[in-house]
Amino acid sequence: MKYVLRVFDTSGTVQTVRVESDSTAAAAALARARGLRVVSVCGERSGVQLRVRAPALVRGKFNVELFARELAALLSAGVGVVDALRTLASNERRESSAGVYRGLLRRLEEGQSLSAALEQASDVFPAVLVACVKASEQTGGLADSLTRYSRNSAMLHELRARVVSAAIYPTVLLVVGAVVVLFLLGFVVPRFATLLEHSGRELPLLSQLLIAWGSLVHAHDKTLAIALAVLTIAGGIILRRPSTRDWIADRMLALPGIGQYFRVFRQSQFFRTTAMLVDGGIPAVRAFDLARGLVGRSDQAALGRALDQVRNGAKISDAFQQASLADAITYRLLTVAEKTGGLGPVLDRIAAFQEAQVARAIDLISRLIEPAMMIFIGVVIGGIVVLMYMPIFEIASSVQ
């Protein structure tokens, strides 16, 4: 199979090479053997390239993870920051992304630091990346800091992808079931209603309700279709608002049974990001504060109280336990970090433990919810069909 690799040569120039190999790892190894620095590997099949290692840009959005990875590769090769940004800008095909690079270059040419230039583009670059760059400018490890950020971002995306992929099949079942039910209620039932209304027989209560629904849809079909379209569009607009998404996230955290797993999922992202910041040289309290937005709003308030206690001299383990942000295992690991001074690796270990817990929960919930949804949808659709045909069966038996 052929693979398309995006690489940097020894002079820092971006190149695209094609390699015949059995796997992405083998293709990357062949490129490294030629002295090339591999950024991404794409599988080429029937003229279509599928990106494997770097996530694609979605709706023109600037890919911060890919930016950090490519910039780190150039800096590690000895290219200066300004020259590296010019190289990336010249290789960018999207005008919106190229504009981001031009803005960074303009600020650097004005004498600003890279962290200040990134901070002024806060709508593109997250505060976590800005903090990593600012800390690395003091220690001199900018390339390592960017590599750490891109690796952490990739791990977070992988965890989110597992959660999303687990929800795809139930969502498809729900959507298909809803479409079938709407089709039966909006198209089939009204036609049965016309037939049954003139039968002259007393129908079961549920069948009468179905007929009433059919008559309503038949009389106001256009109005109901317009109302459904308006509600769908309005729902899409409302869901785009961050406040709405935050409200939905809070409601998910409050769900009985699975709400605790959503909380653990968000806490794992929080601890993973904090570990990356601490390893980058950012003080622990500042790192916790920067990653605060990754947890739910109730946990954000609890985290604020815990950080106030830490600033007043309390231990991180005790403050987090009192704020209900640390279970028994997390508390024990934090006490170990306080004794050894290795907070970053311990936070990584906490995140890994929580991610494993979320993965087990995803597997269990998927095995339970999928058959339950199929049974529920089958009962609803089957019930509608039975209620439609019961009066017909009674009419047929009376005729006989």
N, C-alpha and C positions, 0 to 999 in steps of 0.2 A: 504494500500500500504506500502511496505517496503522501508525504507530510510537508506542509508549508510552514517554515520557521521564520519568525521575526527576530533578527539578531543584530548585535553591534559588533563591528570588526575592531581591530586593534586601534584604529584611528578615531573610533567613536561614531562612525557613520552607520546609519540605520540601513540594513539590507534585508531583503526577502529571498530566502533560498528554499529549494525543494530537495527533499531527501527521500530516497526509497528505503523503507525500513519496515520492521514487523510491529513496532509499537512506538508510542510517543517518547517513552524513556530512551529507547534505542536511537531514535532520530535525534533527540537532544544530545545524546552522548557522541554521536557522529559529528555534530556541529561543534561541540566543545573540543573534540580532537583536532579540528581544523583551526583552533584558536579563536573561535567565535563565542560571544557571550549571548546565551539564549534568553529571550524575553518571553516568547509565547510559541506554542506549537499548535498547528491547525491540521486536521485531517482533511485531505482533498479526495472527494468522491464525486464522480460524474460532473466535474466542474464546479461543485458547490463546496465551499470551505466552511467547516464547522469548527469554531474556536473551542479549544479544549481547556486551556490553562487560564486564559484571561477572560473575564466576563465581558460580553459585548455591551456597547453603548445602547441604552434604551431611550428611545424618543429624543435623541440628540443630547442627552444628559452627559455632562463631563464625567469621565471615568476616573475618579480620584485614585482608586486602587492601582489601575494601570499606570497612571501618571507617577505615583510614588515608586512603582517597580522599575519603570524605565529610567526615571531620573536617578535612582539608586545605582542602576547598572552603569550608566554613563559616568557618574561620580566615582564609582569604584574603578573604572577604567582610566581615571586620571583626567577626565574632561572637567573644565570649570563649570560653575553653575550657570553663568550666562550663556556660554557656548552650548551647554547641554539643553537649556530651554530653547535656544534657537534651533537646535537639531530636531527636537521634538515638535516644535512649531512648524518647521518645514515639512515634516512627515505627516502632519495632521490634515486630513481631508475635509473634516467638518468645519464649516465656517465659525460656528458657535464655539467650538473647542479651540480653534486657532485664535479666536478673539481673546480667550482666557490667557493663552500663552503670551499674546501681544501685551495684554495688560500687566502681566507679571514682569515681562522684560522692560516695559516702560518704567515701572516703579524701581526695578533694580538699577536701571541707568540713571535714575534720579538720586541714587545713593542709599535707598532703603535696603534693609536686610530682607532675606528671603521670608522669614517669619512675618515681618511687617507687611510684605507684599501679599502673602497668603491671607493674612488677617483682614486686609482691606477687601478681599474677595470672599467674605464670610458666607455669601450665598452659594458658593461653589465648594470651598474647602472647609471641612468641619473643624471645630475648635480643638479636637483631639489631635489632628494632624499639625495644626499650628503650634500647639504646646510641644509636640515631639520635636519639631524643627527648631523652636526657640531654645529648648534645652540642649539640643545637639550643637547649636551654634556656639554655646559656651564650652562644650566638651570637645568639639571637633569631630564628632562621629556622625555627620549628617547622613552619609550613605547607609550606615548601619541602622540609624533611626528610621529612615525611609523604608528599608527592607523589613524592619520589625513591624512597621505600620501596615505595609502591604500584606505581610504574612498574617497578621492579626485580622485584617479586613477579610482576607480570603477564608479564614477559619470561621468567622462570624457569618459570612455569606453561605458557607457550606452548611452550617447548623440551621440557618433560616430556610435554606432550600430543602432540608430534610423535613422540617415542619410543614412547609408549603406543599411538598410532594405528597405527604401523608394526608393532606386535606383535599387534594385534587379529586380523588376517586369519590369520596362522599359528596363533594360539591357537584360533580357531574351527575351522580345518581339523583341528588336533590333537584337539580335543574331539569333533567330529563323527566323525572316524575312530575314536577310542577307543570311542565309543558304538556304532558299527556293529560293531566287532570284538567287543565284549562281548555284543552282541545275538546275533551269529553263534555265539560260543562258549557262551553261556549258554542260548540258546533253540533255535537251529536244529540245532547239532551234536548235542545230546542226543537229538533225535528221529531224526536220521540214524543215530546210534549204535545205537538199538534195532532199526532195519531191517537194518543191516549185520552186527550180531552174529549174526543167525540165517541169514546167507547161506551159511555153510559154506565160504567161500573165504578163502584166505590174502591178507591185505591188505598194502599197502605200509607201511613202518615209520611214516612220518609220518601216514598215515591211522589206523594203530593208536594213535598218540599222541593224535590228535583224538578217537577213540572212547573212549580212557581218560579224557580230559578230560570228554567228554560224560557218561560214567557217573558220574564224580565229582560233577559239577554236579547231575545228576539225583538222586543220593542225598543230597546235602547242600545243596540249593538255598537253603533258608531260612537255614541257618547262614552260607553264603557271602554272601547278601544282607545279613544283619545285620552281618557282619564288614566288608563294603564300606561300609555306612552309618557304622559306628563309626569306621573309618579316615578317611572323608571329614570327619566332624565333628571328630575329633581333629586332622586336618591343618589345618582352618580355625582351630581354637583355637590351635594352635602357631604358625601364621603371624601371628596377632595380636600375638605377643610381639616386642618390639623386638630382643631378642637373636637371635631366629630370623631376622628380616629382615636384621639386620647380617651374620649368617653366610651367608645366601643372597647378599647383595651382595658379600661377599668371594669367594665361589665364582664369581660371575659375572665378577669382575675377574680371576680366575685362568684363565678359559676361554681356550684357544688361539685366536688370530685375532681374535675379537671382544672379548676381555677388555680390550684396550688402548683400544677405543672407549668402553667403559663408563667407563674411567678418565678419558679425555678429557672425556666428558660431565659427570662429577662435578667435574672441575677447572674446566670452563667456568662451572658454577654458583658455584664457590668464588671465582673471579676476578671474576665479575659482582657478587657480593654485596660483596666487599672493595672494589671500585671505588665502589659506592654508599656504603659506610661512610666511605671516605677523603674522598669529595666532601662528605660531611656534617660533616667536621671532626674525625673520630676519627683518632688517630695510627695510622700504618701497622701497627706491630707489634700493637697492640690490635685493629685491624680484621682482620688475618690470624688472630689467635687466636679472635675471635668467630665467624668463618666456618669454623673448623676442622672442625666437624661435617659439612660438606657433602662432604668427600672421604672415601675409604675409610680403614679403620683403619690399614692399612700406611702410607698417605700421611699420616695424622694423626701417626704417630710420626716420620716423616721431617720433617714440618712443624715439630713441636716442636723437633727438633734444629736445624733451619734458623733458627728464631726465637731460639733460645739464641745462635747465632752472631751474629745481627744485634744482639742486645742487648749482645754483647761487642765490637761495633764493626765487624763484617763487613758487606759490601755485600749488599743483598737479592738482587741478580742472582747473585753468587758463591755465597751460601748456598743459594739455590734450585737452582742447577745442581748443586752437590755433593750435595744431597738428592734428585736426580733428579726434581725438581718443575718443571723448566723445560727445554724442548727448545731447539734453536738459535734459533728465532724468538722464543720467549718470553724467552730470555736476552738477545738483542739489544735487544728492546723495553724490558726492565727497565733495561738500561744507559743507554738513551736517557732514561728517566724519571729516573734518578739524576742525569743531567747537567742536565736541564731543570726538574726539580722537579714535573712534572705527572704524578704517579703514578696518580691516578684515571682520567684519559682513557686512559692507556696500558693499565691493567688492563682497561678496557672494550674496548679494541682486541684485547687478548689473548683475552678471552672471546668476542668476535665471531669471531675467527679459528678458535677451537676449536669454536664452534657450527657454523660452516660445514663444518668437517671432519667433525663428527658427522652433519650433514645429508647429506653426500655418502656417508658410510658407511651410513646408514640406507637410502638409495635403492639402493645396490649390494647390500646384504644382503637387502633385500626382494625384489629381482629374482632373487636366487639361491635363497633359502630357500623361497619359495612353491612354485615348480615342483618343487623337490627333495622337499618334504613331500608334495605331491600324488602324486608318483611312488612314494614310500615307502608311503603309505597305500594306494594302488592295488595295489601288489605284495602287501602283507600281506592285504588283503581278497580279492584275486583268488587268492592262494595258498590261503587257507582254503576258498574255494568250489571250487577245482580239486581239492583233497584230499578234499573231501566227495563230489564227483561222479565221480572216477576209479573207485572201486570199483563204483559203479552202472553206469558205462559197461562195465566188465569183465563184470558180471553180465548186462547186456543183450546183449553180444556172444556170451557163452557160450550164452544161450538161443537166439539165432539159429542 
